[in-house]
Amino acid sequence: MGRWEPNARGRLERAALDLYLERGFEQTTVAEIAGRAGLTERTFFRYFADKREVLFWGSAALQEHLVDAVAGAPDCLAPIDVIAGAVEVAGERMQERREGARRRQAVIVANAELRERELIKLANLSAALAGALRERGVDDPAASLAAEAGIAVFKIAFQRWIDDDDRDLTSLIRESFGDLKAVTAGT
Amino acid sequence: MGRWEPNARGRLERAALDLYLERGFEQTTVAEIAGRAGLTERTFFRYFADKREVLFWGSAALQEHLVDAVAGAPDCLAPIDVIAGAVEVAGERMQERREGARRRQAVIVANAELRERELIKLANLSAALAGALRERGVDDPAASLAAEAGIAVFKIAFQRWIDDDDRDLTSLIRESFGDLKAVTAGT
C-alpha cells in the first residue's frame, strides 16, 4: 500500500543511472536504487520489472512512435523518405534528453549484456519499421532495406549527437540520410 | 591421447545440427553430439569450446576474409563498392554450403540466445568492415554507413538465398546492393 510519490519513475531512473555509472550495472542492486531515490523496493517494482528495464522501458514507446509515423506518412513519399521522416520524429522527441541519453549510453557501452540488449532493441525496431512499410504496400526487399538503412542512420546520427554538444539530433539524422544516399550512390 | 579421426570437425558439426534440429539446441548435450558423430567428448572439445561454438566458429574466418577483401580492393573504388566486393567474395565462399547454412539458420531462428549471438556477430562484422575502411582513409560517417549498409544487404540477400533454391548468393548480393541504391535514392 505504498503512498503516491511525485515523479517516482524519474527519481528511480536518475538514481539508477547515478549508481550504474558510479559502481557499474552488475554491482548495483534494486535496494540501492530505491534507497538512493528515497523510495522503497516495492515502489521500484511498481515501475520496473528489474534493474535492466530502467534502461529499456522507453523502447516500446519509441517503436510505437516510429510505426505510427510510418503509417501516417503521405502516400506520395518514397519508402526511404517515410523512414527518414519517422526517424526524425523520434529524434525530435529525444532532443531535450541528451544528458540522460549520454549517461544511459555510457552505462550500456560498459556492459556486454546491455550492449547485446541494445542490439536486439535496434533489430526489433528495424523489423517493426519493415512491417509498417509492408502494411503500406511496400514489397520486400525494399521494405527491409529501407528499414535497415533507417536504423543504421539512426545509430550513427545518435552516436554523433552523443559525441557533439553543438549539433541537434534531428539535423544529424537528416544529414546522415544524405550521407547514406551519397555513400550508396558510390560517388 | 585421442587418435586421429578423419574429418572430426565436419562429423561433429553435422551431428550437432541434426540434434539441434531434432530436439532443440537447449536440450542437446555435448555427450550426445559426440556419440552421434561416433567420437568422444574429448574430441569434441579439441574442436569446439562449447555447443554454441559449433554454430559460430566460422565467424572469425568470415571476418578475416571480409577485412582482407576491403584492404586489398583497388584504390579507385568508392567505399560502398569496396564493401560490395568484399561481401560478394564472402558470398562466393558460402555458395556451396547452402544446405548447411539453411540448417544452421533454422537452429538459430528457433532460439532467442542464438538469435542474439547472431546479431552480435553481424554487429562485430560491421565494426570490422568500418575499421578496414578507415584504414583505407575513408572518414566517418561514410565508413560506418557503408559498413552498416553492407551488412544490411548481406542479411537480406542471405535470407533470400536461404528461402529460394534457384538463386545463387553472389547474384542476390549484387542485386540487393542495387536495390539499396534505388531505395536510398528515394525513387
Interface residues (C-beta under 8 A of the other chain):
Chain A: A78 P79 I80 D81 R115 E116 L119 I120 A123 D140 P141 A142 S144 L145 A146 E148 A149 A152 V153 K155 I156 R160 S176 D179 L180 K181 A182 V183 T184 A185 G186 T187
Chain B: A78 P79 I80 D81 R115 E116 L119 I120 A123 D140 P141 A142 S144 L145 A146 E148 A149 A152 V153 K155 I156 R160 S176 D179 L180 K181 A182 V183 T184 A185 G186 T187
